[in-house]
Amino acid sequence: MSEVRAHPWFLSALFALAAGALTRSGFLLTLGLGLALGVLAAWLWSRYCLRDVSYTVTILPHRVYAGERAEVEVAVVNHKLLPLPWLVVEDQFDRALTVHGEGRRFAGKDHWHVQRLVSIGGRERLRWRYVLECPLRGSYELGPGSLSSGDPFGFFESRREVAGGARVLVYPKPLPLEELHLARRFPFDALRPARALLDDPLNVVGARPYSEGDTRRQVHWRASARSLELQSKVWTPTQEPAVLIFLNLASSDVRWEERDNAGVELAIRAAATVAHQACAAGWAFGLYANGLRPGTRYRTRMGLMRGEDGLLRVMETLAVLPTFATVQFADLLRLERSRVPHGATVAVVTAMLSRPILDQIAIYRRCGIDVELLDVSAPYVEEVAVS
């Protein structure tokens, strides 16, 4: 009520009432009373205008890859009968996102602010859309937004912050196999040992056409008799091919050196590529990194998993993984060496190489563990590792 008493029009109304009372002027008394009632009605309007007004934000799809677009729908609903002649809706978007759509926009410290002036009647719903370009991986929350409105004369204004609640998760975009000569040194071009699976001869699950090189013991005589063609047995594998992705989040062994964030981001994209290739090939895969798992105080350590569900977990972790290391990568390799499952292949993904890392790779190989090195900072790294 104090803002009413201090409003210039209300003071003018009091002055007109006082002047009308002193001069016994009916016109001034009527004018002052009308102004006072008008200011009071405008104040009451502004006080209740934003009540029962809802604001919702929906984003589809809420999971995208870096470089893709997402569509945001903003809905404002006035659930009461009182109309709002003017309503300013302000939406906030992270500065890392590029916003396309109508509205007045200006840049804040960490967000884009997009304002839209609308008029909404009683029991009415308004909707509009924005298109977001997501160039960088990460998790981005939309909002909070704000609603501003007031009386039709613009005497008073009310403002209310509203939570957006929508979040878009941007996955790192997998690298094309041709980029940086990946087709030549990418793990899945070389991760197939001479005998990837150990077959169980006691568990026959089917038959297949005979191929050159099959032994007499592999011939399925009953199936051959039924089909009148030579058939070989299909046995259940006792071991599935698996790859463990070891991701280095450090760009240098020296802490005071300038960080190569672009190199680390490239390594994260390369790790995502390995996970995608493993999932597509039907391999089991896991992820280990020398950084903290987002939202926890524990190191990133994801055991073997498979299928689309496993890929989703890995991509969600890579999307929000911080680009700084908490332990030396060579120490990570040393700590996890005894836990590598028998027969699994280790894919070392890094943006830098050092002598301790190469020493650990050599120890892995001496222990009979197949290691594939993917150094995104060098065009041909396998020759360096061998030497």
C-alpha positions as CSV (number, residue, x, y, z in Angstrom):
1,M,0.0,0.0,0.0
2,S,3.0,2.3,0.5
3,E,3.7,2.3,-3.2
4,V,0.1,3.6,-3.8
5,R,0.5,6.4,-1.3
6,A,3.8,7.4,-3.0
7,H,2.5,7.2,-6.6
8,P,2.4,10.6,-8.4
9,W,-1.2,10.1,-9.6
10,F,-2.4,9.3,-6.1
11,L,-0.7,12.4,-4.7
12,S,-2.3,14.3,-7.5
13,A,-5.7,12.9,-6.4
14,L,-5.1,13.9,-2.8
15,F,-4.1,17.4,-3.9
16,A,-7.3,17.7,-6.0
17,L,-9.4,16.5,-3.1
18,A,-7.8,19.0,-0.7
19,A,-8.2,21.8,-3.2
20,G,-11.8,20.8,-3.8
21,A,-12.5,20.8,-0.1
22,L,-11.0,24.2,0.4
23,T,-12.7,25.8,-2.6
24,R,-15.8,23.8,-2.3
25,S,-15.4,22.8,-5.9
26,G,-17.5,19.8,-6.9
27,F,-15.4,19.3,-10.0
28,L,-12.1,19.0,-8.1
29,L,-13.7,16.7,-5.6
30,T,-15.0,14.5,-8.3
31,L,-11.7,14.5,-10.2
32,G,-9.7,13.7,-7.0
33,L,-12.0,10.9,-6.0
34,G,-11.9,9.4,-9.5
35,L,-8.1,9.6,-9.6
36,A,-7.8,8.0,-6.2
37,L,-10.2,5.2,-7.1
38,G,-8.5,4.7,-10.4
39,V,-5.0,4.4,-8.8
40,L,-6.4,2.0,-6.2
41,A,-8.0,-0.2,-8.9
42,A,-4.8,-0.2,-10.9
43,W,-2.8,-1.2,-7.8
44,L,-5.3,-4.0,-7.1
45,W,-5.1,-5.2,-10.7
46,S,-1.3,-5.3,-10.6
47,R,-1.3,-7.1,-7.3
48,Y,-3.5,-10.0,-8.6
49,C,-2.6,-10.0,-12.3
50,L,0.0,-12.8,-12.1
51,R,-1.9,-15.0,-9.8
52,D,-3.1,-18.3,-11.5
53,V,-0.7,-17.7,-14.4
54,S,1.3,-20.8,-15.2
55,Y,4.5,-21.0,-17.2
56,T,5.9,-24.3,-18.6
57,V,8.9,-25.1,-20.9
58,T,9.1,-28.3,-22.9
59,I,12.1,-29.3,-25.0
60,L,12.1,-32.0,-27.6
61,P,14.2,-34.0,-28.0
62,H,15.8,-33.5,-24.6
63,R,18.9,-35.5,-25.6
64,V,20.8,-34.5,-28.7
65,Y,24.4,-34.8,-30.1
66,A,26.6,-31.7,-30.3
67,G,25.9,-29.8,-33.4
68,E,22.2,-30.8,-33.5
69,R,19.1,-28.8,-32.8
70,A,16.3,-29.0,-30.3
71,E,12.9,-27.3,-30.2
72,V,11.7,-25.5,-27.1
73,E,8.0,-24.8,-26.6
74,V,7.0,-22.2,-24.1
75,A,3.4,-22.2,-22.8
76,V,1.7,-19.5,-20.7
77,V,-1.8,-20.1,-19.4
78,N,-4.0,-17.6,-17.6
79,H,-6.3,-19.7,-15.5
80,K,-8.4,-16.8,-14.2
81,L,-11.0,-14.6,-15.8
82,L,-9.0,-11.4,-15.3
83,P,-7.3,-10.6,-18.6
84,L,-3.8,-9.3,-18.9
85,P,-3.5,-6.5,-21.5
86,W,0.2,-6.8,-21.5
87,L,2.5,-9.5,-20.3
88,V,6.3,-9.6,-20.7
89,V,7.7,-13.2,-20.7
90,E,11.5,-13.5,-20.3
91,D,13.2,-16.8,-21.1
92,Q,16.7,-17.6,-20.1
93,F,19.1,-19.8,-22.1
94,D,22.7,-20.8,-21.5
95,R,25.2,-18.7,-23.4
96,A,26.6,-21.9,-24.9
97,L,23.4,-22.4,-26.8
98,T,22.3,-20.5,-29.9
99,V,18.7,-19.4,-29.8
100,H,16.5,-18.8,-32.9
101,G,13.1,-17.3,-32.6
102,E,11.1,-14.1,-32.2
103,G,11.6,-11.8,-29.3
104,R,13.9,-9.1,-28.0
105,R,17.2,-10.6,-26.8
106,F,20.1,-9.4,-24.8
107,A,23.2,-11.1,-23.3
108,G,23.7,-11.5,-19.6
109,K,26.7,-12.8,-17.8
110,D,25.9,-16.5,-18.2
111,H,22.6,-16.5,-20.1
112,W,20.8,-15.2,-23.1
113,H,17.7,-13.3,-22.1
114,V,14.8,-13.4,-24.6
115,Q,11.8,-11.1,-23.9
116,R,8.4,-11.5,-25.6
117,L,5.5,-9.0,-25.2
118,V,2.1,-10.6,-25.4
119,S,-1.5,-10.0,-24.5
120,I,-3.5,-12.8,-22.9
121,G,-7.2,-13.0,-22.1
122,G,-9.0,-14.8,-19.3
123,R,-8.8,-18.6,-19.4
124,E,-6.5,-18.4,-22.5
125,R,-3.3,-20.3,-23.4
126,L,-0.5,-18.9,-25.5
127,R,2.4,-21.0,-27.0
128,W,5.5,-20.2,-29.0
129,R,8.6,-22.0,-30.0
130,Y,12.4,-21.4,-30.1
131,V,15.0,-23.5,-31.9
132,L,18.2,-24.2,-30.0
133,E,21.5,-25.0,-31.6
134,C,23.7,-27.1,-29.3
135,P,27.3,-26.8,-30.4
136,L,29.0,-28.1,-27.2
137,R,28.4,-31.1,-25.0
138,G,27.0,-30.6,-21.6
139,S,23.8,-30.4,-19.5
140,Y,21.9,-27.2,-19.9
141,E,18.9,-26.1,-17.8
142,L,16.4,-23.7,-19.4
143,G,15.4,-20.9,-17.1
144,P,14.5,-19.6,-14.7
145,G,12.1,-17.4,-16.6
146,S,10.2,-14.4,-15.4
147,L,6.7,-12.9,-15.9
148,S,6.0,-9.2,-15.7
149,S,2.6,-7.5,-16.0
150,G,0.5,-4.8,-14.4
151,D,-2.6,-2.6,-14.8
152,P,-3.8,-1.4,-18.3
153,F,-2.5,2.1,-17.6
154,G,1.0,1.1,-16.7
155,F,0.9,2.7,-13.2
156,F,2.1,-0.4,-11.4
157,E,4.1,-3.5,-12.4
158,S,4.4,-7.0,-10.9
159,R,7.2,-9.4,-11.6
160,R,7.5,-13.1,-10.7
161,E,10.3,-15.6,-11.4
162,V,9.2,-19.0,-12.6
163,A,11.3,-22.1,-12.8
164,G,11.8,-23.5,-16.3
165,G,12.4,-27.1,-15.2
166,A,13.4,-28.3,-18.7
167,R,16.9,-29.6,-19.4
168,V,18.7,-30.6,-22.5
169,L,21.5,-33.1,-22.5
170,V,24.1,-32.7,-25.3
171,Y,26.1,-35.8,-26.0
172,P,29.6,-35.5,-27.5
173,K,29.4,-36.1,-31.2
174,P,31.3,-39.2,-32.3
175,L,34.1,-38.7,-34.7
176,P,33.9,-40.0,-38.3
177,L,36.3,-42.9,-38.7
178,E,38.1,-41.1,-41.6
179,E,38.9,-38.0,-39.5
180,L,42.5,-37.9,-38.2
181,H,43.3,-41.1,-40.0
182,L,41.0,-43.0,-37.6
183,A,40.1,-45.6,-40.2
184,R,43.7,-46.7,-40.1
185,R,44.3,-46.7,-36.3
186,F,40.9,-46.9,-34.8
187,P,40.6,-49.8,-32.3
188,F,37.7,-51.7,-34.0
189,D,39.8,-52.1,-37.2
190,A,42.3,-54.1,-35.1
191,L,40.4,-55.4,-32.1
192,R,39.7,-58.8,-33.5
193,P,42.1,-61.4,-32.3
194,A,42.5,-64.7,-34.1
195,R,40.1,-66.4,-31.8
196,A,37.8,-63.8,-30.4
197,L,35.4,-66.3,-28.8
198,L,36.0,-69.6,-26.9
199,D,33.3,-72.0,-28.1
200,D,31.8,-74.6,-25.8
201,P,31.6,-77.9,-27.7
202,L,29.2,-79.4,-25.1
203,N,26.5,-76.8,-25.9
204,V,25.4,-77.0,-29.6
205,V,22.8,-74.3,-30.4
206,G,22.3,-74.8,-34.1
207,A,23.9,-75.4,-37.5
208,R,25.4,-73.4,-40.3
209,P,26.6,-74.2,-43.8
210,Y,30.0,-76.0,-43.9
211,S,32.9,-73.7,-44.7
212,E,36.4,-74.5,-45.8
213,G,38.6,-74.9,-42.7
214,D,36.0,-76.6,-40.5
215,T,37.3,-79.7,-38.8
216,R,35.6,-83.1,-39.0
217,R,34.7,-82.7,-35.3
218,Q,32.7,-79.5,-36.2
219,V,30.5,-81.3,-38.8
220,H,26.8,-81.6,-37.7
221,W,26.0,-85.0,-39.2
222,R,22.3,-85.0,-38.3
223,A,21.7,-81.6,-39.8
224,S,23.6,-82.5,-42.9
225,A,21.4,-85.6,-43.3
226,R,18.2,-83.6,-43.0
227,S,19.3,-80.8,-45.4
228,L,21.2,-83.1,-47.8
229,E,24.0,-80.5,-47.5
230,L,27.1,-80.5,-45.3
231,Q,26.5,-78.5,-42.1
232,S,28.7,-77.5,-39.3
233,K,27.8,-77.1,-35.6
234,V,27.2,-73.7,-34.0
235,W,28.4,-73.7,-30.4
236,T,27.6,-71.2,-27.5
237,P,30.5,-68.9,-26.9
238,T,31.8,-68.9,-23.4
239,Q,33.3,-65.5,-23.6
240,E,32.0,-62.3,-25.3
241,P,34.4,-59.8,-26.9
242,A,34.8,-56.7,-24.7
243,V,36.6,-53.4,-24.8
244,L,37.5,-51.2,-21.8
245,I,37.9,-47.5,-22.7
246,F,40.5,-45.7,-20.6
247,L,40.1,-42.0,-21.2
248,N,42.8,-39.5,-20.2
249,L,41.3,-36.1,-19.2
250,A,44.8,-34.5,-18.8
251,S,46.4,-32.5,-21.6
252,S,49.8,-32.4,-19.9
253,D,51.7,-34.0,-17.0
254,V,52.8,-30.6,-15.8
255,R,50.0,-28.9,-13.9
256,W,51.0,-25.3,-14.5
257,E,51.1,-25.7,-18.2
258,E,48.2,-24.2,-20.2
259,R,45.4,-26.8,-20.7
260,D,44.6,-28.0,-24.1
261,N,40.8,-28.2,-23.7
262,A,40.3,-28.7,-27.4
263,G,42.5,-31.8,-27.3
264,V,40.6,-33.2,-24.3
265,E,37.3,-32.6,-25.9
266,L,38.6,-34.4,-29.0
267,A,39.6,-37.3,-26.8
268,I,36.1,-37.4,-25.2
269,R,34.6,-37.5,-28.7
270,A,37.0,-40.3,-29.6
271,A,35.9,-42.3,-26.5
272,A,32.3,-41.8,-27.6
273,T,33.2,-43.2,-31.0
274,V,34.7,-46.3,-29.5
275,A,31.6,-46.8,-27.4
276,H,29.3,-46.5,-30.4
277,Q,31.4,-48.9,-32.5
278,A,31.5,-51.4,-29.6
279,C,27.7,-51.2,-29.2
280,A,27.1,-51.6,-33.0
281,A,29.5,-54.6,-33.1
282,G,27.7,-56.3,-30.2
283,W,30.7,-56.0,-27.9
284,A,30.6,-55.4,-24.2
285,F,32.2,-52.1,-23.2
286,G,33.2,-50.1,-20.1
287,L,34.6,-46.6,-19.4
288,Y,37.3,-45.6,-17.0
289,A,38.6,-42.0,-16.7
290,N,41.0,-40.2,-14.4
291,G,38.4,-37.6,-13.4
292,L,35.5,-37.5,-11.0
293,R,32.1,-38.9,-12.0
294,P,29.7,-35.9,-12.3
295,G,27.8,-35.3,-9.1
296,T,30.0,-37.6,-7.0
297,R,33.3,-37.7,-5.3
298,Y,34.3,-40.9,-6.9
299,R,36.5,-41.6,-9.9
300,T,34.7,-42.4,-13.2
301,R,34.6,-46.2,-13.3
302,M,31.9,-48.0,-15.3
303,G,32.3,-51.7,-15.6
304,L,31.4,-53.8,-18.6
305,M,27.9,-53.3,-20.1
306,R,26.3,-53.9,-23.4
307,G,23.4,-52.8,-25.6
308,E,21.6,-49.5,-26.0
309,D,21.1,-49.1,-22.3
310,G,24.8,-49.4,-21.6
311,L,25.6,-46.9,-24.4
312,L,23.1,-44.5,-23.0
313,R,24.8,-44.6,-19.6
314,V,28.2,-44.1,-21.1
315,M,27.0,-41.2,-23.3
316,E,25.3,-39.5,-20.4
317,T,28.5,-39.7,-18.4
318,L,30.6,-38.3,-21.3
319,A,28.2,-35.5,-21.8
320,V,28.8,-34.0,-18.4
321,L,32.3,-35.3,-17.7
322,P,34.6,-32.4,-16.4
323,T,37.7,-31.8,-18.4
324,F,40.2,-32.0,-15.6
325,A,42.0,-34.9,-14.1
326,T,42.2,-35.8,-10.5
327,V,44.8,-38.5,-10.8
328,Q,47.7,-39.2,-13.1
329,F,46.6,-41.3,-16.1
330,A,49.6,-43.7,-15.6
331,D,48.4,-44.3,-12.1
332,L,44.9,-45.1,-13.3
333,L,46.3,-47.7,-15.7
334,R,48.4,-49.2,-12.9
335,L,45.5,-49.3,-10.5
336,E,43.1,-51.0,-12.9
337,R,45.5,-53.4,-14.5
338,S,44.6,-56.3,-12.2
339,R,40.9,-55.7,-12.7
340,V,40.9,-56.0,-16.5
341,P,38.7,-59.1,-17.4
342,H,40.4,-61.9,-19.1
343,G,40.2,-61.6,-22.9
344,A,39.1,-57.9,-22.8
345,T,40.8,-55.4,-25.0
346,V,41.9,-52.0,-23.6
347,A,41.5,-48.9,-25.7
348,V,43.6,-46.1,-24.4
349,V,42.2,-42.7,-25.5
350,T,44.4,-39.7,-24.8
351,A,45.3,-36.2,-26.0
352,M,48.9,-36.5,-24.8
353,L,51.6,-39.2,-24.3
354,S,54.3,-39.5,-21.7
355,R,56.9,-42.0,-20.8
356,P,54.9,-43.3,-17.7
357,I,51.9,-43.9,-19.9
358,L,53.9,-45.8,-22.5
359,D,55.5,-47.8,-19.8
360,Q,52.1,-48.9,-18.5
361,I,51.0,-49.8,-21.9
362,A,54.1,-52.0,-22.3
363,I,53.4,-53.7,-19.0
364,Y,49.8,-54.4,-20.1
365,R,51.1,-56.0,-23.2
366,R,53.7,-58.1,-21.4
367,C,50.8,-59.3,-19.2
368,G,49.0,-60.6,-22.3
369,I,46.4,-57.8,-22.4
370,D,45.6,-56.5,-25.9
371,V,46.0,-52.7,-25.9
372,E,45.0,-50.3,-28.7
373,L,46.3,-46.8,-28.4
374,L,44.4,-43.8,-29.7
375,D,46.3,-40.6,-29.3
376,V,44.2,-37.8,-30.9
377,S,47.1,-35.4,-30.8
378,A,49.2,-37.4,-33.2
379,P,48.4,-38.8,-36.7
380,Y,50.2,-42.1,-36.2
381,V,50.8,-43.2,-32.7
382,E,51.1,-46.9,-32.8
383,E,54.6,-46.7,-34.2
384,V,55.5,-44.3,-31.3
385,A,54.1,-46.7,-28.8
386,V,56.0,-49.7,-30.2
387,S,59.2,-47.9,-30.2
